[in-house]
Amino acid sequence: MVASARLVGGTLGQERTVLPLLAGEVFQLDEYTSALTYILAFGLAKAATNYFAGTLSDRYGRKPVLVAGWLIALPVPVLLIFGPSWGWIVAANVVLGISQGLTWSTTVMMKMDLVGPERRGLAMGLNEAAGYLGVAGTALATGYIASTYGLRPGPFLLGAAFIAVGLGLSVLTIRETHHHAKAEAATHASSHGRTRAGLSNRDIFTLTSFRDKSLSSVSQAGMVNNLNDGLAWGLFPVLFAAAGLSIERIGILAAVYPAVWGAGQLVTGPLSDRVGRKPLIVGGMLVQAAALGMVAVGNDFEFWLAAVILLGAGTAMVYPTLLAAIGDVAHPEWRARSVGIYRLWRDGGFAVGALLSGLLADAYGIPAAVITVAALTAASGVWVALRMRSSEHGPVPSGPARIL
């Protein structure tokens, strides 16, 4: 299952280095807002699919949803390779977003099914590390392929191979895990003192998004985290290219950020099981903000390398910890739906980040866009510090005090 998560990440990584450059060099898109429409499309499609992935996996099981996600991804490399206009690239990212919403959501849910609360951070660290190391390795590889053989078709052939292998592994080797969640639910007191029948999808949505202090804090932090990742995905390569960096060096910077992010989660995930979720979330958001400030003021490869290493470290502190915090609070019977709602908000950050950073970059330049997102990231960390309960580690006491 860890291998499947790595392939999911690799499928996304095929775009990280190449598409921002493809927008300008092949399709001559001069405005940042127009060039970032593919991230907007990806974020909206993935966010919406995340919401439904939880409900579908509860109804039909985890494995069928995972297999369906891989099947949906099959046309993506074809659209990216042969697309004659930017609209085709945007369409490919709608399809990719739907696929990622199904595949990545179910790999998360399946690991939560298999581990108890004491190892939830470890499980999320392993899953997200595998995924983002896949992103990093593919970003680096596609940068090399693009610099040697051109922006199309070479980099996307790698993505096609990942999709084929991921589909094969999901069909042949991965087993259903939903029954583990049902078994856990049988011995788990309802977190909100209500039966599953009395907790509707609407109840779960409002708790996760607004009413529960910890769930809502996690949801907004996830959204801001992916807002700044959307900025990094869409504008960092353009900023680095404008400074005269080669495609190979841009590929290195595009790879180092998710590589540190991915590898770091092998440490931060289990660390959150020991020290709690809140310190890592607050600290990680503030570290990300500092790193983004460094990117905004930098102008050479070495300085930017230090910045993206710091950005990856901050994201590693946050990413598995947010998912583990959702698992701590949500009852096993509706945990998959709560994870889906969290991921709706989190991946909606891609869309918000693409739109906000594109508009700001067009109006004031890329450094101003990066500084603005850095300020939002710092504010998000402060919000978590003020609102999230400090005890979110393992089962959470029930009762009215848990609800805002």
Order of alpha helices (4+ residues) and beta strands (2+ residues): alpha-alpha-alpha-alpha-alpha-alpha-alpha-alpha-alpha-alpha-alpha-alpha-alpha-alpha-alpha-alpha-alpha
